[in-house]
């Protein structure tokens, strides 16, 4: 799993820290190929991402994804 910050991730995938922030906040969209590339750079499989995302939609969950952001 990637343990860096937005600046480091941006350098790895070729975009700015501001662009990473726009993706996270939903101001800009990602293509599926760009999304899977980012997951590969972060060493996260698509299946792991989906499983992790589904956890936060559970009625028993009392934390938010923001608690675990980069």
C-alpha positions in Angstrom: 0.0 0.0 0.0 1.2 3.5 -0.8 2.3 5.5 2.2 3.2 8.8 0.6 1.5 12.2 0.2 -0.3 13.8 -2.7 2.8 15.4 -4.0 4.7 12.1 -4.1 1.7 10.3 -5.7 1.4 13.1 -8.3 5.0 12.7 -9.3 4.6 8.9 -9.6 1.6 9.2 -11.9 2.6 12.5 -13.7 0.0 15.0 -12.3 0.1 17.8 -9.7 -0.8 17.5 -6.0 -3.8 19.8 -6.9 -5.0 17.4 -9.5 -4.9 14.5 -7.1 -7.0 16.7 -4.7 -9.5 17.4 -7.5 -9.8 13.7 -8.2 -10.4 13.0 -4.5 -13.0 15.7 -4.1 -14.8 14.7 -7.4 -14.1 18.0 -9.2 -12.4 16.1 -12.0 -13.1 12.6 -13.2 -10.7 9.7 -14.0 -10.9 7.2 -16.8 -10.9 3.6 -15.8 -7.4 3.1 -17.2 -6.1 6.1 -15.2 -7.8 4.8 -12.1 -6.4 1.3 -12.4 -2.9 2.8 -13.1 -3.2 4.8 -9.8 -4.2 1.7 -7.9 -1.2 -0.2 -9.4 1.1 2.6 -8.3 -0.4 2.5 -4.8 0.0 -1.3 -4.9 -3.8 -1.8 -4.3 -5.8 -4.3 -6.4 -9.2 -3.3 -7.9 -10.8 -6.1 -5.8 -9.2 -4.8 -2.6 -10.4 -1.3 -3.4 -13.9 -2.4 -4.0 -14.0 -4.5 -0.8 -12.6 -1.5 1.2 -15.1 0.9 -0.4 -18.0 -1.5 0.4 -17.0 -1.5 4.0 -17.8 2.2 4.3 -21.3 1.7 2.9 -22.2 -0.8 5.7 -24.8 0.3 8.2 -22.5 -0.9 11.0 -19.7 1.4 10.0 -19.2 4.4 12.2 -16.1 5.8 10.4 -15.8 7.6 7.1 -13.3 7.1 4.3 -11.9 10.5 5.1 -10.6 8.9 8.4 -8.2 6.9 6.2 -7.2 9.2 3.4 -3.6 9.6 2.3 
